[in-house]
Amino acid sequence: MLAPIFSPKRLLLCSRENANRVASRLFDVQSGRISIVRTGNPLQPFLVCTAPALGDHVEVEMVS
């Protein structure tokens, strides 16, 4: 199976840097915990969430 080719825009939106920006914005507007989770899915490699599931690979966690 060939590796999928993604557009430059998708690569930017799916980047770790963009996940950091989204998490920072959420952290600024709400209190509590914000996590960046690595999903292993090439279409959505990072997920920003407030309640990661048990066993998720949490890359970054912000807590207020």
N, CA, C and O atoms as a CHARMM CRD file, in Angstrom:
* protein
*
  256
    1    1 MET  N      0.84100  -1.18000   0.00000 PROA 1      0.00000
    2    1 MET  CA     0.00000   0.00000   0.00000 PROA 1      0.00000
    3    1 MET  C      0.88800   1.24500   0.00000 PROA 1      0.00000
    4    1 MET  O      1.84700   1.32400   0.76800 PROA 1      0.00000
    5    2 LEU  N      0.57600   2.19900  -0.84300 PROA 2      0.00000
    6    2 LEU  CA     1.34600   3.42900  -0.93400 PROA 2      0.00000
    7    2 LEU  C      0.94000   4.38600   0.17500 PROA 2      0.00000
    8    2 LEU  O     -0.21200   4.41000   0.60700 PROA 2      0.00000
    9    3 ALA  N      1.90300   5.16800   0.62500 PROA 3      0.00000
   10    3 ALA  CA     1.62000   6.16700   1.65600 PROA 3      0.00000
   11    3 ALA  C      0.76100   7.27100   1.05300 PROA 3      0.00000
   12    3 ALA  O      1.01500   7.70800  -0.06900 PROA 3      0.00000
   13    4 PRO  N     -0.25300   7.72600   1.78400 PROA 4      0.00000
   14    4 PRO  CA    -1.08900   8.80300   1.25200 PROA 4      0.00000
   15    4 PRO  C     -0.30300  10.10400   1.13500 PROA 4      0.00000
   16    4 PRO  O      0.59100  10.38300   1.93400 PROA 4      0.00000
   17    5 ILE  N     -0.65100  10.88100   0.13600 PROA 5      0.00000
   18    5 ILE  CA    -0.00100  12.17400  -0.07100 PROA 5      0.00000
   19    5 ILE  C     -0.97300  13.24600   0.40800 PROA 5      0.00000
   20    5 ILE  O     -2.10600  13.32800  -0.06600 PROA 5      0.00000
   21    6 PHE  N     -0.52200  14.05600   1.34100 PROA 6      0.00000
   22    6 PHE  CA    -1.36700  15.07900   1.92200 PROA 6      0.00000
   23    6 PHE  C     -0.99100  16.45000   1.37600 PROA 6      0.00000
   24    6 PHE  O      0.16300  16.70300   1.02800 PROA 6      0.00000
   25    7 SER  N     -1.97400  17.31600   1.30800 PROA 7      0.00000
   26    7 SER  CA    -1.73000  18.67500   0.83900 PROA 7      0.00000
   27    7 SER  C     -0.92800  19.45000   1.89100 PROA 7      0.00000
   28    7 SER  O     -0.94700  19.09900   3.07100 PROA 7      0.00000
   29    8 PRO  N     -0.23200  20.49100   1.46500 PROA 8      0.00000
   30    8 PRO  CA     0.51700  21.31600   2.42400 PROA 8      0.00000
   31    8 PRO  C     -0.39200  21.91600   3.50400 PROA 8      0.00000
   32    8 PRO  O      0.02000  22.06100   4.65500 PROA 8      0.00000
   33    9 LYS  N     -1.62300  22.26000   3.12900 PROA 9      0.00000
   34    9 LYS  CA    -2.55200  22.82900   4.10500 PROA 9      0.00000
   35    9 LYS  C     -2.90300  21.80700   5.18100 PROA 9      0.00000
   36    9 LYS  O     -2.95500  22.14300   6.36300 PROA 9      0.00000
   37   10 ARG  N     -3.14400  20.55400   4.77500 PROA 10     0.00000
   38   10 ARG  CA    -3.44700  19.49900   5.74900 PROA 10     0.00000
   39   10 ARG  C     -2.25200  19.26000   6.66100 PROA 10     0.00000
   40   10 ARG  O     -2.42000  19.08300   7.86700 PROA 10     0.00000
   41   11 LEU  N     -1.05200  19.25300   6.10000 PROA 11     0.00000
   42   11 LEU  CA     0.14000  19.05700   6.92200 PROA 11     0.00000
   43   11 LEU  C      0.28000  20.15900   7.97000 PROA 11     0.00000
   44   11 LEU  O      0.69500  19.89600   9.09900 PROA 11     0.00000
   45   12 LEU  N     -0.06500  21.38800   7.59800 PROA 12     0.00000
   46   12 LEU  CA    -0.01100  22.49500   8.54600 PROA 12     0.00000
   47   12 LEU  C     -1.07500  22.33200   9.62800 PROA 12     0.00000
   48   12 LEU  O     -0.78400  22.48100  10.81500 PROA 12     0.00000
   49   13 LEU  N     -2.30200  22.02600   9.22400 PROA 13     0.00000
   50   13 LEU  CA    -3.39900  21.89400  10.18300 PROA 13     0.00000
   51   13 LEU  C     -3.22100  20.69300  11.10400 PROA 13     0.00000
   52   13 LEU  O     -3.69500  20.71900  12.24000 PROA 13     0.00000
   53   14 CYS  N     -2.55100  19.64700  10.64200 PROA 14     0.00000
   54   14 CYS  CA    -2.36300  18.43500  11.43700 PROA 14     0.00000
   55   14 CYS  C     -1.05100  18.42600  12.21500 PROA 14     0.00000
   56   14 CYS  O     -0.69900  17.41600  12.82400 PROA 14     0.00000
   57   15 SER  N     -0.34100  19.52000  12.20000 PROA 15     0.00000
   58   15 SER  CA     0.97800  19.56200  12.84100 PROA 15     0.00000
   59   15 SER  C      0.87500  19.66500  14.35900 PROA 15     0.00000
   60   15 SER  O     -0.15300  20.07100  14.90100 PROA 15     0.00000
   61   16 ARG  N      1.93300  19.29800  15.01700 PROA 16     0.00000
   62   16 ARG  CA     2.01800  19.43400  16.47100 PROA 16     0.00000
   63   16 ARG  C      1.95800  20.90400  16.87000 PROA 16     0.00000
   64   16 ARG  O      1.36800  21.24800  17.89400 PROA 16     0.00000
   65   17 GLU  N      2.56500  21.76800  16.06800 PROA 17     0.00000
   66   17 GLU  CA     2.54200  23.19500  16.35000 PROA 17     0.00000
   67   17 GLU  C      1.11400  23.73400  16.34200 PROA 17     0.00000
   68   17 GLU  O      0.75300  24.55200  17.18800 PROA 17     0.00000
   69   18 ASN  N      0.30900  23.28100  15.39700 PROA 18     0.00000
   70   18 ASN  CA    -1.08100  23.73600  15.34900 PROA 18     0.00000
   71   18 ASN  C     -1.86500  23.18800  16.54700 PROA 18     0.00000
   72   18 ASN  O     -2.70800  23.89200  17.10200 PROA 18     0.00000
   73   19 ALA  N     -1.60300  21.96700  16.94400 PROA 19     0.00000
   74   19 ALA  CA    -2.25600  21.41000  18.13100 PROA 19     0.00000
   75   19 ALA  C     -1.88700  22.23700  19.36300 PROA 19     0.00000
   76   19 ALA  O     -2.73100  22.46700  20.23000 PROA 19     0.00000
   77   20 ASN  N     -0.63500  22.68200  19.44500 PROA 20     0.00000
   78   20 ASN  CA    -0.21700  23.55200  20.55700 PROA 20     0.00000
   79   20 ASN  C     -0.98400  24.87100  20.54500 PROA 20     0.00000
   80   20 ASN  O     -1.40200  25.35700  21.59600 PROA 20     0.00000
   81   21 ARG  N     -1.17200  25.45500  19.35400 PROA 21     0.00000
   82   21 ARG  CA    -1.91500  26.71600  19.24800 PROA 21     0.00000
   83   21 ARG  C     -3.36300  26.53100  19.69400 PROA 21     0.00000
   84   21 ARG  O     -3.89200  27.34800  20.44700 PROA 21     0.00000
   85   22 VAL  N     -3.99800  25.46600  19.23100 PROA 22     0.00000
   86   22 VAL  CA    -5.38900  25.20200  19.59900 PROA 22     0.00000
   87   22 VAL  C     -5.50700  24.97900  21.10700 PROA 22     0.00000
   88   22 VAL  O     -6.40600  25.52000  21.75200 PROA 22     0.00000
   89   23 ALA  N     -4.60300  24.18900  21.66000 PROA 23     0.00000
   90   23 ALA  CA    -4.63400  23.91700  23.09800 PROA 23     0.00000
   91   23 ALA  C     -4.42800  25.20000  23.90200 PROA 23     0.00000
   92   23 ALA  O     -5.08800  25.40000  24.92200 PROA 23     0.00000
   93   24 SER  N     -3.53400  26.05700  23.46300 PROA 24     0.00000
   94   24 SER  CA    -3.28300  27.32100  24.15900 PROA 24     0.00000
   95   24 SER  C     -4.51000  28.21400  24.14000 PROA 24     0.00000
   96   24 SER  O     -4.83400  28.85400  25.14100 PROA 24     0.00000
   97   25 ARG  N     -5.18900  28.25900  23.00900 PROA 25     0.00000
   98   25 ARG  CA    -6.40200  29.08100  22.92400 PROA 25     0.00000
   99   25 ARG  C     -7.49300  28.54000  23.83500 PROA 25     0.00000
  100   25 ARG  O     -8.16400  29.31200  24.52000 PROA 25     0.00000
  101   26 LEU  N     -7.67700  27.24000  23.85300 PROA 26     0.00000
  102   26 LEU  CA    -8.66700  26.65100  24.75500 PROA 26     0.00000
  103   26 LEU  C     -8.30800  26.90200  26.21200 PROA 26     0.00000
  104   26 LEU  O     -9.17500  27.20500  27.03100 PROA 26     0.00000
  105   27 PHE  N     -7.03800  26.77500  26.52500 PROA 27     0.00000
  106   27 PHE  CA    -6.57200  26.99400  27.89000 PROA 27     0.00000
  107   27 PHE  C     -6.83400  28.42300  28.34500 PROA 27     0.00000
  108   27 PHE  O     -7.11600  28.66100  29.52000 PROA 27     0.00000
  109   28 ASP  N     -6.74100  29.38100  27.41500 PROA 28     0.00000
  110   28 ASP  CA    -6.98300  30.78100  27.74400 PROA 28     0.00000
  111   28 ASP  C     -8.45100  31.06900  28.05700 PROA 28     0.00000
  112   28 ASP  O     -8.74300  31.98200  28.82900 PROA 28     0.00000
  113   29 VAL  N     -9.37500  30.31300  27.47700 PROA 29     0.00000
  114   29 VAL  CA   -10.79700  30.61900  27.64600 PROA 29     0.00000
  115   29 VAL  C    -11.51400  29.71600  28.64300 PROA 29     0.00000
  116   29 VAL  O    -12.64300  30.02100  29.02700 PROA 29     0.00000
  117   30 GLN  N    -10.90800  28.63300  29.06800 PROA 30     0.00000
  118   30 GLN  CA   -11.56600  27.76700  30.04000 PROA 30     0.00000
  119   30 GLN  C    -10.56100  27.22900  31.03900 PROA 30     0.00000
  120   30 GLN  O     -9.38900  27.02200  30.72300 PROA 30     0.00000
  121   31 SER  N    -11.04100  27.01200  32.23400 PROA 31     0.00000
  122   31 SER  CA   -10.15800  26.46000  33.25900 PROA 31     0.00000
  123   31 SER  C    -10.24200  24.94100  33.23100 PROA 31     0.00000
  124   31 SER  O    -11.16000  24.36300  32.65000 PROA 31     0.00000
  125   32 GLY  N     -9.27100  24.31300  33.86600 PROA 32     0.00000
  126   32 GLY  CA    -9.25000  22.85000  33.90900 PROA 32     0.00000
  127   32 GLY  C     -8.06200  22.29600  33.17000 PROA 32     0.00000
  128   32 GLY  O     -7.00300  22.92100  33.10900 PROA 32     0.00000
  129   33 ARG  N     -8.24100  21.11900  32.60900 PROA 33     0.00000
  130   33 ARG  CA    -7.16400  20.38700  31.95800 PROA 33     0.00000
  131   33 ARG  C     -7.37300  20.36400  30.45400 PROA 33     0.00000
  132   33 ARG  O     -8.47500  20.09100  29.97800 PROA 33     0.00000
  133   34 ILE  N     -6.32100  20.65000  29.71100 PROA 34     0.00000
  134   34 ILE  CA    -6.30700  20.53600  28.25500 PROA 34     0.00000
  135   34 ILE  C     -5.15000  19.61300  27.90200 PROA 34     0.00000
  136   34 ILE  O     -4.02800  19.81500  28.36500 PROA 34     0.00000
  137   35 SER  N     -5.41600  18.60800  27.08900 PROA 35     0.00000
  138   35 SER  CA    -4.38200  17.64100  26.71400 PROA 35     0.00000
  139   35 SER  C     -4.23000  17.58400  25.20100 PROA 35     0.00000
  140   35 SER  O     -5.19700  17.74600  24.45500 PROA 35     0.00000
  141   36 ILE  N     -3.00100  17.35100  24.76500 PROA 36     0.00000
  142   36 ILE  CA    -2.71700  17.04500  23.36400 PROA 36     0.00000
  143   36 ILE  C     -2.34600  15.57200  23.32700 PROA 36     0.00000
  144   36 ILE  O     -1.38700  15.14200  23.96700 PROA 36     0.00000
  145   37 VAL  N     -3.12300  14.80400  22.56400 PROA 37     0.00000
  146   37 VAL  CA    -2.96900  13.35500  22.50500 PROA 37     0.00000
  147   37 VAL  C     -2.47900  12.96000  21.12200 PROA 37     0.00000
  148   37 VAL  O     -2.99100  13.45400  20.11700 PROA 37     0.00000
  149   38 ARG  N     -1.49800  12.08000  21.06000 PROA 38     0.00000
  150   38 ARG  CA    -1.05000  11.50900  19.78200 PROA 38     0.00000
  151   38 ARG  C     -1.97400  10.34400  19.45800 PROA 38     0.00000
  152   38 ARG  O     -2.13400   9.43200  20.26900 PROA 38     0.00000
  153   39 THR  N     -2.58500  10.37100  18.27200 PROA 39     0.00000
  154   39 THR  CA    -3.59800   9.37600  17.92600 PROA 39     0.00000
  155   39 THR  C     -3.06800   8.18300  17.13700 PROA 39     0.00000
  156   39 THR  O     -3.62100   7.08800  17.23200 PROA 39     0.00000
  157   40 GLY  N     -2.01000   8.38000  16.36500 PROA 40     0.00000
  158   40 GLY  CA    -1.53900   7.31400  15.49000 PROA 40     0.00000
  159   40 GLY  C     -2.27700   7.28100  14.15900 PROA 40     0.00000
  160   40 GLY  O     -1.96700   6.45400  13.30100 PROA 40     0.00000
  161   41 ASN  N     -3.24600   8.16700  13.97800 PROA 41     0.00000
  162   41 ASN  CA    -4.01400   8.25900  12.74300 PROA 41     0.00000
  163   41 ASN  C     -3.36900   9.32200  11.86200 PROA 41     0.00000
  164   41 ASN  O     -3.26400  10.47200  12.28800 PROA 41     0.00000
  165   42 PRO  N     -2.93000   8.98000  10.64200 PROA 42     0.00000
  166   42 PRO  CA    -2.25500   9.96700   9.80400 PROA 42     0.00000
  167   42 PRO  C     -3.16000  11.12700   9.37900 PROA 42     0.00000
  168   42 PRO  O     -2.65800  12.20600   9.06500 PROA 42     0.00000
  169   43 LEU  N     -4.46400  10.92900   9.36200 PROA 43     0.00000
  170   43 LEU  CA    -5.37000  12.01600   9.01100 PROA 43     0.00000
  171   43 LEU  C     -5.59200  12.97900  10.17300 PROA 43     0.00000
  172   43 LEU  O     -5.92300  14.14400   9.95000 PROA 43     0.00000
  173   44 GLN  N     -5.41800  12.51600  11.39500 PROA 44     0.00000
  174   44 GLN  CA    -5.52200  13.36200  12.58800 PROA 44     0.00000
  175   44 GLN  C     -4.49400  12.87100  13.60800 PROA 44     0.00000
  176   44 GLN  O     -4.85000  12.18600  14.56700 PROA 44     0.00000
  177   45 PRO  N     -3.22200  13.21900  13.40300 PROA 45     0.00000
  178   45 PRO  CA    -2.17300  12.68300  14.27100 PROA 45     0.00000
  179   45 PRO  C     -2.22000  13.20200  15.70700 PROA 45     0.00000
  180   45 PRO  O     -1.70900  12.55000  16.61700 PROA 45     0.00000
  181   46 PHE  N     -2.83000  14.37500  15.91700 PROA 46     0.00000
  182   46 PHE  CA    -2.93700  14.95400  17.25800 PROA 46     0.00000
  183   46 PHE  C     -4.37400  15.35100  17.51800 PROA 46     0.00000
  184   46 PHE  O     -5.09100  15.79400  16.62200 PROA 46     0.00000
  185   47 LEU  N     -4.77600  15.18100  18.76700 PROA 47     0.00000
  186   47 LEU  CA    -6.12800  15.51700  19.19700 PROA 47     0.00000
  187   47 LEU  C     -6.01300  16.37700  20.44200 PROA 47     0.00000
  188   47 LEU  O     -5.28600  16.03700  21.37600 PROA 47     0.00000
  189   48 VAL  N     -6.73200  17.49100  20.45300 PROA 48     0.00000
  190   48 VAL  CA    -6.78200  18.35000  21.63300 PROA 48     0.00000
  191   48 VAL  C     -8.07900  18.02900  22.35000 PROA 48     0.00000
  192   48 VAL  O     -9.15400  18.08100  21.75100 PROA 48     0.00000
  193   49 CYS  N     -7.98500  17.69600  23.63100 PROA 49     0.00000
  194   49 CYS  CA    -9.18900  17.30100  24.36800 PROA 49     0.00000
  195   49 CYS  C     -9.08900  17.71600  25.82900 PROA 49     0.00000
  196   49 CYS  O     -8.01900  18.07000  26.32300 PROA 49     0.00000
  197   50 THR  N    -10.23100  17.66300  26.50600 PROA 50     0.00000
  198   50 THR  CA   -10.27000  18.01100  27.92200 PROA 50     0.00000
  199   50 THR  C    -10.25700  16.77900  28.81500 PROA 50     0.00000
  200   50 THR  O     -9.98900  16.88500  30.01200 PROA 50     0.00000
  201   51 ALA  N    -10.54000  15.62200  28.25000 PROA 51     0.00000
  202   51 ALA  CA   -10.56900  14.39600  29.05000 PROA 51     0.00000
  203   51 ALA  C    -10.04000  13.23000  28.21800 PROA 51     0.00000
  204   51 ALA  O    -10.82300  12.51300  27.59300 PROA 51     0.00000
  205   52 PRO  N     -8.71500  13.03300  28.20200 PROA 52     0.00000
  206   52 PRO  CA    -8.18300  11.90700  27.42700 PROA 52     0.00000
  207   52 PRO  C     -8.62400  10.57600  28.02400 PROA 52     0.00000
  208   52 PRO  O     -8.82400  10.45100  29.23200 PROA 52     0.00000
  209   53 ALA  N     -8.76900   9.60200  27.16100 PROA 53     0.00000
  210   53 ALA  CA    -9.15900   8.26800  27.60300 PROA 53     0.00000
  211   53 ALA  C     -7.97000   7.56700  28.25700 PROA 53     0.00000
  212   53 ALA  O     -6.81300   7.89400  27.99300 PROA 53     0.00000
  213   54 LEU  N     -8.27700   6.61500  29.10100 PROA 54     0.00000
  214   54 LEU  CA    -7.23400   5.82200  29.74400 PROA 54     0.00000
  215   54 LEU  C     -6.42400   5.10400  28.66600 PROA 54     0.00000
  216   54 LEU  O     -6.99400   4.44200  27.79800 PROA 54     0.00000
  217   55 GLY  N     -5.13300   5.22800  28.71600 PROA 55     0.00000
  218   55 GLY  CA    -4.27200   4.57800  27.72800 PROA 55     0.00000
  219   55 GLY  C     -3.90700   5.46100  26.54800 PROA 55     0.00000
  220   55 GLY  O     -3.07900   5.07200  25.72500 PROA 55     0.00000
  221   56 ASP  N     -4.51700   6.65900  26.44600 PROA 56     0.00000
  222   56 ASP  CA    -4.13100   7.58300  25.38000 PROA 56     0.00000
  223   56 ASP  C     -2.68800   8.04100  25.58400 PROA 56     0.00000
  224   56 ASP  O     -2.22300   8.15800  26.71800 PROA 56     0.00000
  225   57 HSD  N     -1.99400   8.29600  24.49700 PROA 57     0.00000
  226   57 HSD  CA    -0.62500   8.79300  24.54300 PROA 57     0.00000
  227   57 HSD  C     -0.66500  10.31700  24.64600 PROA 57     0.00000
  228   57 HSD  O     -0.70800  11.00800  23.62900 PROA 57     0.00000
  229   58 VAL  N     -0.65000  10.83500  25.86400 PROA 58     0.00000
  230   58 VAL  CA    -0.72000  12.27800  26.09200 PROA 58     0.00000
  231   58 VAL  C      0.68000  12.86200  25.87100 PROA 58     0.00000
  232   58 VAL  O      1.64100  12.48900  26.54300 PROA 58     0.00000
  233   59 GLU  N      0.76400  13.78300  24.91200 PROA 59     0.00000
  234   59 GLU  CA     2.03500  14.45000  24.59700 PROA 59     0.00000
  235   59 GLU  C      2.25800  15.66200  25.49600 PROA 59     0.00000
  236   59 GLU  O      3.36100  15.87900  25.99700 PROA 59     0.00000
  237   60 VAL  N      1.19500  16.45300  25.69800 PROA 60     0.00000
  238   60 VAL  CA     1.27300  17.66600  26.49100 PROA 60     0.00000
  239   60 VAL  C      0.00300  17.75700  27.32700 PROA 60     0.00000
  240   60 VAL  O     -1.08400  17.39300  26.87600 PROA 60     0.00000
  241   61 GLU  N      0.16000  18.25100  28.55500 PROA 61     0.00000
  242   61 GLU  CA    -1.00600  18.46800  29.40400 PROA 61     0.00000
  243   61 GLU  C     -0.87200  19.82500  30.06700 PROA 61     0.00000
  244   61 GLU  O      0.16000  20.12900  30.66400 PROA 61     0.00000
  245   62 MET  N     -1.91900  20.65000  29.96400 PROA 62     0.00000
  246   62 MET  CA    -1.96400  21.95500  30.60000 PROA 62     0.00000
  247   62 MET  C     -3.03700  21.89400  31.67500 PROA 62     0.00000
  248   62 MET  O     -4.15800  21.46000  31.41000 PROA 62     0.00000
  249   63 VAL  N     -2.70300  22.32500  32.88500 PROA 63     0.00000
  250   63 VAL  CA    -3.65100  22.26100  33.99500 PROA 63     0.00000
  251   63 VAL  C     -3.67100  23.61600  34.69200 PROA 63     0.00000
  252   63 VAL  O     -2.62900  24.20500  34.97900 PROA 63     0.00000
  253   64 SER  N     -4.89000  24.09700  34.95900 PROA 64     0.00000
  254   64 SER  CA    -4.99900  25.36600  35.69700 PROA 64     0.00000
  255   64 SER  C     -5.67000  25.12900  37.03400 PROA 64     0.00000
  256   64 SER  O     -5.85700  26.07000  37.80600 PROA 64     0.00000
